[in-house]
């Protein structure tokens, strides 16, 4: 009995140690960025354009470009992902077709982001003739985040109580009416939670956009989807590897990294908090 108790406590301590190690690594990264980059973050830093070889000014252009890429990519990924999830949960018969679709989605989630970038360059930029543009980059990012959206939407739809569907059918509703009026409205909060977490993935990607639409520098905000954009992750890469004066841009590198990590962290916290709230209310 004592041996079992000792083993149980030892396992608990090991798990706590691993959890603290993970938390410590996260806090170390955030602390490092805060110490080195917090002094650079001011209102002017967030609202001014880069200038003087990007050794001065702010990050307004890449910050707005990142937001544009996030919103446009999710505008493509969300309807396609939800439609795929609806097919898998409501229409697809159990068999090889549904299994193949799920396998493809899981496989897509494991593809390296640089491969998505090369695909976007070949298909969207060259084959479809969209060129290096915000539209090409957003479509590429939509492909990358699609597995996240499909998985979140499918889980949300499966969690809708069967009694709601049966009650709708009993009142004479068709399958599509039941999906549109009952299933989707019930699952939508959880679907949007997954979409928020997907936005965090989109915001931090560098490889897909450097092939398809991000540029070294542009003095203006993109006013059309067919224009190229600056973006925070690619801006950090440029400052760290190809800037005219890398040492002079060091504070800007850390400040930009802190803004990017803070954005992703805030999106993740928002999604987790929303999901926890829905679970407490019994809607997720």
N, C-alpha and C positions, 0 to 999 in steps of 0.2 A: 504493500500500500504506500509506504514511504517512497519507494523508488518511483512509482507512478506519479506521486505528487512532485517529486524533484524534477522528473522529466517534463511535467506540465509547466512548472515554473521556469525551467530552463528554456523551453520553447517560447513561452511568453516573453521572457527577457530578450531572446534572440529576435523575435518579431518586432519588439519595441525598438531594439537597437537598429534594425534595418530601416524602420520607419523614420527614426530620428536621423539616420544617415542620409536618407532621401531628402528630408526636410532641411537638413543642414546644407546639403549641396545647393538646393534652391535658394536658401537664404544667403549662402556665400556668393552666388552669382548676382543676386539682387543687391547685396551689400557692396560688391565690387563695382557694379555699374553706378550705384548711388554715390559712392565716394568719389568716383572719377568723373561722373557725368552730371550730377545734380547742379553743380555751379554753372553749367552752360545753359540750363533750362530757364528761360525767362519768357515773358510774353512776346518780346521781339523775336526770340529764337523760334517760337511757334508760328509767328505770323509773317516773318520776312522771307524773301527769296534768298537762295544762295547767291553769293557774289564773290568777286576777287579770287577766281579759281577755286571757289567753294571753301576758302579759308576764313571767310567772314559771312555774315548774314545768318539766315535761319533755315528752317526745313519746311516752309509752308508748301512749296511745290511738291516735294515727295510725300508730305503728309496728306495733302488733298488727293494726290494720285493714288495713294494706298487705299483711301476711303472709296474712291471711284472704282478701283479694281475689286474691292470687297463687295460692294453693292451690285455691280454689274455681273460678276461671276455668280453670285448667289441668285440673281434674277434668272440665270440660265439653269443652275443646278437644282434649285428648290422645286420648280414645277416638274422637271424631268425625274428627279429623285422621288417625289411624292407619287407621281404617276406609276413609276416602276414598283414602288412599295404597295400601291393599291392593287396592281395586277397580281403581285406575288401573294398577297393575303386574301384577296376577294375573288379573283377570277382563275388564277393558275391552278390546274388540277395537280394533285400530288403525283409527281412522276419525274422523268428525266429532264423535261424542259425547265421546270421550276428549279430543280437541283442544279442544272447547268447555269442558269441565270445567277443563282446565289453564289455558285463557285466563281463565276466571272467577276462578280462584285467583290468577293473576298480577295481574289487575285489582283484586281485593280488596286485595292487598298495597299498592297505590298509592293507596287511598282515604284522604283526610285523617282524622285521628282525631276531629276535631270532627263529621264526618259520621256516624261510628259513634255518637258521643254522641247526636246528634239521632235516629238510628234507634233506639237503645236507649230513649230517652225515649218515642218514639211507639209502638214495638211492645211492649217489655217492660213499661214503667211504666204506660202508658195502655191499650193494646189488650188485653194479657194481664192487666191489673189488679194487677201486682206492686208498683206504687208505687215510690217512691224507696227502694231497699233494697240490701243487699249482694248479693242474688240478681240483681237487675236489672243492677247494675254488673258483676258477675262474668260474666253472660251476654254483655253488651256487650263486655267485654274478651276473652272467649273468641272472639267473632266477629273481633275485631281481630287476635288472635294466631294464628288458624286457618291462614292461609297459611304462616306460619313452620313450624308443626307439620307440615302436609301436605308441604311441600317437603323438610323434613328426613327425614320418614318415607319418602317416595318414593325419595329418594336412597339411604337406608339399605337399603331393600328391593331396589333395583336392583343394589346392590353385593354382595348375597348370591350366591355362586357358583352357576351353573346346574347344576354337577355335583351339588350337594346336593339340588336339586329332582329331578334325574333319578334319583339313587340312591333317594330316597324313593318315587318312582313305581314304580321297578323292584321294590321290596319290597311292592308292592300297596297303598300308601297312596293315599287319595283326595286331590283337590286341597286340600280344606279341612283334612284331617289334615296334609298337607305344610306348609300355611301355619301352622297352629297349633303343630305340633311341631318344625318345622325352620326355616322362614323367619323367623317372628317372633322366636323366641329368639335367632337369630343376629343379626338386625338391631336388637334391642331396645337394646343399649348405645348405638348411634349415634342411635337415636330419642330416647332419654332425654337425650343431649347436646343435641339440637335443642330439646327441651322446656326444658332449663335456660336456654338462650339466650333462649327465648321468655318465660320468667319475668322476665328482665331488661327486656324490652320492656313487659311488663304493669306492672312496679313503677314505671316512670317516667311513665306516662300520666296526664294531668290532665283533658283535655277530655271523654273518655268518662264518667269517674266523676262529674264535676261536674254532669252532666245527669241521672244515673241513680241515684246512691246515696250520694255523699259529702256530708257536712254540715259546716257551719262549726264546730260544737262539740257534743260529747256527753260527759257526765261518766263514762260507763260503756262497757265493752267490749261489742261486739255479741254477744249470746248466741244469736241466731237469724238465719238468712239473710234474714228479712223485716224486719230492723232496718237502719237507716242506719248508716254507719260514717264515722269519720275516716280519712284516708289522707295519707301523707307529701307527695305532690306537690300535692294540693289544700290541705293545711295551709300549705305554703310560699306558694302563691298567695294565700291568705287573709291571712297575716301581712304579705305585701308590698304588698297593695292595699286591704285592708278592715279591718285591725286597728285597735283603739282608740288605739294609740300605736305607730306604725310604727317610729319611731326607737328606742323602748325594746325592741322585739322584734328589732332588727337582729341581735344575736348569735344569737338563737334561729333566725332565718331561715338564717343561714350554717351554723349547727350542724346544722340539719335537712337542709339541702342537702347537706352533707358526708356525713351518714349515708345519704341516698338515693343519692348518686353512688357511695359506697363499696359499698352493697348491690348496685347494678347492676354495678359493676366486678367485684365478687367473683363474682357469678353468671357473668359473661362469662368471667372467668379460669378458673372451674371447668369450664365447658363446653369451652373451648379446650384446657385441660390434659387433660381426659378424652378428647377427640377425638384429641389427639396421642398419648396413651398407647395408645388403641385402634389407631391407624394403625401404631405401632411393633410392636404385637403381631399385626398382620395381621387385625384384626377389623373394621376400618372403612376 
